Amino acid sequence: MFEIADKRIWVCGHNGMVGRAVIRALHEYNCDILTVERQELDLTRQQNVEDWMEKAKPDAVIICAAKVGGVLANDTFPADFIYQNMSIETNIIHASYLCNVTKLIFLGSSCIYPKLADQPIKEEALLSGDLEQTNQWYAIAKIAGIKLCQAYRKQHGCDFISVMPTNLYGPHDNFDLDTSHVIPALIRKAHEAKSNEASTMTIWGSGKPFREFMHVDDCASGILFLLEHYSDYLHVNLGTGKDITIYDLALNIKQAVGFHGDIVCDLSKPDGTFRKCLDVSLLNNLGWQSKINFKDGLRETVNWFNKYMAEQS
């Protein structure tokens, strides 16, 4: 198995929410953390990636870099989501093979699974049915990344693995209402409603769908556990195995923010997949479980957001 200590670990996408969390977790190890700014390296340009990796010589690569966004962003910019994500993963995975990288982790997303997959979703559900249409472009790009890792393992014996995190939240999330995921969007809405002394805040859809959420620091812990302890063909689900309705999520966020108004459901907006909870028995059987309580993690995220907003004003 791979040992992180004394290795050169390249965290791709180190400025993103997940990348920052992985770096925080790596500081607990005696290793050399490699990063490169977007201005210095365009990950969508294959030759640039190969040249940089040839000089940097990482022992391991963790691919956190991706173009991400919520339902609105995915539905509005489908070409950007499929092109940029496929370019990034293809270039890094192929360059890792060329540069003899010892271990690589590719991060996918739970949206890779069919819209009507049996719940909780097992890893084997991949490609067993139709995808959710609103984010199919992003999902297809992530599925391609999984298959790339499997292909390089099969043909070249590369120790490349894929990890499928559930919906993540935490410090350094994207709180832009036009491009954010549900938790940061609701935190932003509740904050603005409180600041404006509004009587209501609006959520998309009926509020009935269920979603699973994991704190990003839990995710980072799971990633590093798998980096050291997992080496196989099948991708691994990374989550809590617990879910909550969007309406109850909004109630929790309203409480954490301190907004006392009502929640209004905008039924003109889509619900998306009704339920999407990962089966994490494979990961649990390997010896890892999530540790951060949801309400505690949510409260910490709201506190971080409040501090961030204060700094911006």
KAGISUL-V834556 format. One record per helix or strand of 3 or more residues. SS is the DSSP state (h for helix, s for strand). FROM is the first residue (numbers start at 1). TO is the last residue. If there is no record, write none. Layout:
SS,FROM,TO / SS,FROM,TO
This chain:
s,8,12 / h,17,26 / s,32,34 / h,46,56 / s,60,63 / h,71,76 / h,78,98 / s,103,107 / h,110,112 / h,123,125 / h,133,156 / s,160,165 / s,167,169 / h,182,195 / s,200,204 / s,210,215 / h,216,229 / s,236,238 / s,243,245 / h,246,257 / s,262,266 / h,281,286 / h,294,312
